[in-house]
Amino acid sequence: MYMLCMKKRTTIQIEKNTLERLKKLRITKRETYDEILNRLIKNENKKGL
């Protein structure tokens, strides 16, 4: 039996330069852009405390 986990997803438009910058921020090759962005947001929120 297979369980599918359907997450809500969306598409955002970014410039190719921004995409390349995001790729450089990857900790691992398997890290998703969503994970990168959430990590950046989390780190930024910590700074504001």
Biopython code that builds the backbone (N, CA, C, O; Angstrom):
import numpy as np
from Bio.PDB.StructureBuilder import StructureBuilder

atoms = [
    (1, "MET", "N", (0.843, -1.179, 0.000)),
    (1, "MET", "CA", (0.000, 0.000, 0.000)),
    (1, "MET", "C", (0.890, 1.245, 0.000)),
    (1, "MET", "O", (1.805, 1.366, 0.815)),
    (2, "TYR", "N", (0.617, 2.144, -0.899)),
    (2, "TYR", "CA", (1.385, 3.373, -1.008)),
    (2, "TYR", "C", (0.609, 4.537, -0.415)),
    (2, "TYR", "O", (-0.588, 4.692, -0.658)),
    (3, "MET", "N", (1.300, 5.345, 0.360)),
    (3, "MET", "CA", (0.674, 6.560, 0.894)),
    (3, "MET", "C", (1.288, 7.753, 0.196)),
    (3, "MET", "O", (2.509, 7.907, 0.162)),
    (4, "LEU", "N", (0.461, 8.570, -0.343)),
    (4, "LEU", "CA", (0.941, 9.783, -0.997)),
    (4, "LEU", "C", (0.776, 10.966, -0.069)),
    (4, "LEU", "O", (-0.284, 11.159, 0.527)),
    (5, "CYS", "N", (1.801, 11.738, 0.047)),
    (5, "CYS", "CA", (1.749, 12.954, 0.861)),
    (5, "CYS", "C", (1.732, 14.132, -0.100)),
    (5, "CYS", "O", (2.764, 14.506, -0.657)),
    (6, "MET", "N", (0.577, 14.701, -0.288)),
    (6, "MET", "CA", (0.438, 15.808, -1.228)),
    (6, "MET", "C", (0.559, 17.128, -0.484)),
    (6, "MET", "O", (-0.305, 17.495, 0.312)),
    (7, "LYS", "N", (1.634, 17.822, -0.755)),
    (7, "LYS", "CA", (1.825, 19.132, -0.156)),
    (7, "LYS", "C", (1.346, 20.182, -1.145)),
    (7, "LYS", "O", (1.406, 20.002, -2.362)),
    (8, "LYS", "N", (0.879, 21.258, -0.594)),
    (8, "LYS", "CA", (0.490, 22.359, -1.469)),
    (8, "LYS", "C", (1.759, 23.015, -1.980)),
    (8, "LYS", "O", (2.653, 23.339, -1.198)),
    (9, "ARG", "N", (1.839, 23.208, -3.251)),
    (9, "ARG", "CA", (3.017, 23.800, -3.871)),
    (9, "ARG", "C", (2.592, 24.930, -4.785)),
    (9, "ARG", "O", (1.449, 25.003, -5.237)),
    (10, "THR", "N", (3.537, 25.802, -5.040)),
    (10, "THR", "CA", (3.289, 26.901, -5.934)),
    (10, "THR", "C", (4.540, 27.157, -6.761)),
    (10, "THR", "O", (5.606, 26.610, -6.476)),
    (11, "THR", "N", (4.409, 27.967, -7.757)),
    (11, "THR", "CA", (5.537, 28.331, -8.597)),
    (11, "THR", "C", (5.814, 29.816, -8.416)),
    (11, "THR", "O", (4.901, 30.641, -8.432)),
    (12, "ILE", "N", (7.085, 30.139, -8.243)),
    (12, "ILE", "CA", (7.461, 31.548, -8.167)),
    (12, "ILE", "C", (8.451, 31.841, -9.294)),
    (12, "ILE", "O", (9.203, 30.965, -9.721)),
    (13, "GLN", "N", (8.438, 33.047, -9.750)),
    (13, "GLN", "CA", (9.360, 33.438, -10.800)),
    (13, "GLN", "C", (10.532, 34.175, -10.181)),
    (13, "GLN", "O", (10.360, 35.150, -9.450)),
    (14, "ILE", "N", (11.724, 33.691, -10.487)),
    (14, "ILE", "CA", (12.939, 34.361, -10.036)),
    (14, "ILE", "C", (13.892, 34.474, -11.217)),
    (14, "ILE", "O", (13.787, 33.725, -12.189)),
    (15, "GLU", "N", (14.796, 35.392, -11.124)),
    (15, "GLU", "CA", (15.779, 35.560, -12.192)),
    (15, "GLU", "C", (16.795, 34.437, -12.131)),
    (15, "GLU", "O", (17.021, 33.857, -11.068)),
    (16, "LYS", "N", (17.410, 34.126, -13.264)),
    (16, "LYS", "CA", (18.389, 33.046, -13.315)),
    (16, "LYS", "C", (19.550, 33.309, -12.356)),
    (16, "LYS", "O", (20.095, 32.375, -11.768)),
    (17, "ASN", "N", (19.919, 34.547, -12.201)),
    (17, "ASN", "CA", (20.993, 34.904, -11.282)),
    (17, "ASN", "C", (20.606, 34.529, -9.846)),
    (17, "ASN", "O", (21.437, 34.025, -9.090)),
    (18, "THR", "N", (19.368, 34.769, -9.480)),
    (18, "THR", "CA", (18.884, 34.413, -8.145)),
    (18, "THR", "C", (18.898, 32.900, -7.965)),
    (18, "THR", "O", (19.258, 32.412, -6.894)),
    (19, "LEU", "N", (18.519, 32.164, -8.976)),
    (19, "LEU", "CA", (18.540, 30.704, -8.929)),
    (19, "LEU", "C", (19.965, 30.203, -8.693)),
    (19, "LEU", "O", (20.181, 29.303, -7.881)),
    (20, "GLU", "N", (20.913, 30.768, -9.384)),
    (20, "GLU", "CA", (22.306, 30.359, -9.207)),
    (20, "GLU", "C", (22.801, 30.667, -7.800)),
    (20, "GLU", "O", (23.568, 29.892, -7.228)),
    (21, "ARG", "N", (22.371, 31.784, -7.245)),
    (21, "ARG", "CA", (22.752, 32.136, -5.876)),
    (21, "ARG", "C", (22.147, 31.154, -4.881)),
    (21, "ARG", "O", (22.803, 30.767, -3.914)),
    (22, "LEU", "N", (20.892, 30.745, -5.113)),
    (22, "LEU", "CA", (20.252, 29.752, -4.247)),
    (22, "LEU", "C", (20.997, 28.419, -4.305)),
    (22, "LEU", "O", (21.187, 27.764, -3.280)),
    (23, "LYS", "N", (21.412, 28.027, -5.493)),
    (23, "LYS", "CA", (22.138, 26.762, -5.646)),
    (23, "LYS", "C", (23.426, 26.775, -4.831)),
    (23, "LYS", "O", (23.811, 25.751, -4.267)),
    (24, "LYS", "N", (24.081, 27.902, -4.766)),
    (24, "LYS", "CA", (25.335, 28.017, -4.013)),
    (24, "LYS", "C", (25.102, 27.931, -2.508)),
    (24, "LYS", "O", (26.035, 27.641, -1.760)),
    (25, "LEU", "N", (23.886, 28.177, -2.054)),
    (25, "LEU", "CA", (23.565, 28.131, -0.628)),
    (25, "LEU", "C", (23.194, 26.732, -0.144)),
    (25, "LEU", "O", (22.977, 26.518, 1.048)),
    (26, "ARG", "N", (23.123, 25.789, -1.068)),
    (26, "ARG", "CA", (22.765, 24.423, -0.692)),
    (26, "ARG", "C", (23.804, 23.829, 0.247)),
    (26, "ARG", "O", (25.008, 23.963, 0.030)),
    (27, "ILE", "N", (23.319, 23.171, 1.296)),
    (27, "ILE", "CA", (24.199, 22.446, 2.204)),
    (27, "ILE", "C", (24.527, 21.078, 1.599)),
    (27, "ILE", "O", (25.664, 20.612, 1.666)),
    (28, "THR", "N", (23.518, 20.449, 1.012)),
    (28, "THR", "CA", (23.696, 19.177, 0.306)),
    (28, "THR", "C", (23.048, 19.298, -1.064)),
    (28, "THR", "O", (22.229, 20.187, -1.297)),
    (29, "LYS", "N", (23.418, 18.405, -1.962)),
    (29, "LYS", "CA", (22.832, 18.433, -3.310)),
    (29, "LYS", "C", (21.349, 18.089, -3.297)),
    (29, "LYS", "O", (20.620, 18.439, -4.225)),
    (30, "ARG", "N", (20.901, 17.405, -2.246)),
    (30, "ARG", "CA", (19.497, 16.993, -2.166)),
    (30, "ARG", "C", (18.617, 18.037, -1.496)),
    (30, "ARG", "O", (17.395, 17.889, -1.471)),
    (31, "GLU", "N", (19.218, 19.090, -0.954)),
    (31, "GLU", "CA", (18.435, 20.127, -0.283)),
    (31, "GLU", "C", (17.584, 20.858, -1.322)),
    (31, "GLU", "O", (18.085, 21.295, -2.358)),
    (32, "THR", "N", (16.301, 20.981, -1.030)),
    (32, "THR", "CA", (15.390, 21.640, -1.970)),
    (32, "THR", "C", (15.461, 23.154, -1.811)),
    (32, "THR", "O", (15.962, 23.663, -0.809)),
    (33, "TYR", "N", (14.961, 23.851, -2.796)),
    (33, "TYR", "CA", (14.920, 25.317, -2.711)),
    (33, "TYR", "C", (14.007, 25.754, -1.573)),
    (33, "TYR", "O", (14.268, 26.763, -0.918)),
    (34, "ASP", "N", (12.943, 25.000, -1.337)),
    (34, "ASP", "CA", (12.050, 25.297, -0.232)),
    (34, "ASP", "C", (12.797, 25.199, 1.101)),
    (34, "ASP", "O", (12.630, 26.048, 1.977)),
    (35, "GLU", "N", (13.617, 24.164, 1.247)),
    (35, "GLU", "CA", (14.397, 24.001, 2.471)),
    (35, "GLU", "C", (15.419, 25.132, 2.639)),
    (35, "GLU", "O", (15.620, 25.638, 3.742)),
    (36, "ILE", "N", (16.046, 25.511, 1.555)),
    (36, "ILE", "CA", (17.017, 26.614, 1.601)),
    (36, "ILE", "C", (16.327, 27.899, 2.048)),
    (36, "ILE", "O", (16.805, 28.590, 2.948)),
    (37, "LEU", "N", (15.214, 28.209, 1.422)),
    (37, "LEU", "CA", (14.498, 29.443, 1.751)),
    (37, "LEU", "C", (14.005, 29.436, 3.193)),
    (37, "LEU", "O", (14.092, 30.453, 3.882)),
    (38, "ASN", "N", (13.491, 28.304, 3.655)),
    (38, "ASN", "CA", (13.028, 28.214, 5.039)),
    (38, "ASN", "C", (14.183, 28.356, 6.027)),
    (38, "ASN", "O", (14.024, 28.975, 7.079)),
    (39, "ARG", "N", (15.336, 27.793, 5.701)),
    (39, "ARG", "CA", (16.515, 27.944, 6.561)),
    (39, "ARG", "C", (16.936, 29.406, 6.644)),
    (39, "ARG", "O", (17.243, 29.910, 7.724)),
    (40, "LEU", "N", (16.950, 30.077, 5.507)),
    (40, "LEU", "CA", (17.310, 31.494, 5.477)),
    (40, "LEU", "C", (16.330, 32.340, 6.286)),
    (40, "LEU", "O", (16.733, 33.234, 7.029)),
    (41, "ILE", "N", (15.054, 32.050, 6.134)),
    (41, "ILE", "CA", (14.022, 32.787, 6.878)),
    (41, "ILE", "C", (14.175, 32.541, 8.372)),
    (41, "ILE", "O", (14.086, 33.472, 9.172)),
    (42, "LYS", "N", (14.407, 31.283, 8.749)),
    (42, "LYS", "CA", (14.576, 30.934, 10.166)),
    (42, "LYS", "C", (15.778, 31.671, 10.750)),
    (42, "LYS", "O", (15.694, 32.226, 11.846)),
    (43, "ASN", "N", (16.890, 31.677, 10.026)),
    (43, "ASN", "CA", (18.098, 32.374, 10.486)),
    (43, "ASN", "C", (17.872, 33.874, 10.601)),
    (43, "ASN", "O", (18.381, 34.510, 11.523)),
    (44, "GLU", "N", (17.129, 34.431, 9.693)),
    (44, "GLU", "CA", (16.836, 35.863, 9.723)),
    (44, "GLU", "C", (15.950, 36.195, 10.923)),
    (44, "GLU", "O", (16.142, 37.223, 11.573)),
    (45, "ASN", "N", (14.984, 35.331, 11.214)),
    (45, "ASN", "CA", (14.103, 35.535, 12.368)),
    (45, "ASN", "C", (14.877, 35.475, 13.669)),
    (45, "ASN", "O", (14.585, 36.222, 14.603)),
    (46, "LYS", "N", (15.866, 34.588, 13.740)),
    (46, "LYS", "CA", (16.702, 34.485, 14.944)),
    (46, "LYS", "C", (17.480, 35.781, 15.176)),
    (46, "LYS", "O", (17.679, 36.188, 16.320)),
    (47, "LYS", "N", (17.913, 36.421, 14.109)),
    (47, "LYS", "CA", (18.662, 37.679, 14.227)),
    (47, "LYS", "C", (17.801, 38.781, 14.828)),
    (47, "LYS", "O", (18.294, 39.641, 15.557)),
    (48, "GLY", "N", (16.507, 38.744, 14.514)),
    (48, "GLY", "CA", (15.593, 39.784, 14.963)),
    (48, "GLY", "C", (15.207, 39.691, 16.424)),
    (48, "GLY", "O", (14.566, 40.602, 16.949)),
    (49, "LEU", "N", (15.577, 38.625, 17.084)),
    (49, "LEU", "CA", (15.195, 38.434, 18.491)),
    (49, "LEU", "C", (16.027, 39.267, 19.419)),
    (49, "LEU", "O", (15.831, 39.221, 20.633)),
]
sb = StructureBuilder()
sb.init_structure("model")
sb.init_model(0)
sb.init_chain("A")
sb.init_seg("    ")
for serial, (resi, resn, name, xyz) in enumerate(atoms, 1):
    if name == "N":
        sb.init_residue(resn, " ", resi, " ")
    sb.init_atom(name, np.array(xyz, "f"), 0.0, 1.0, " ", f" {name:<3s}", serial, name[0])
structure = sb.get_structure()
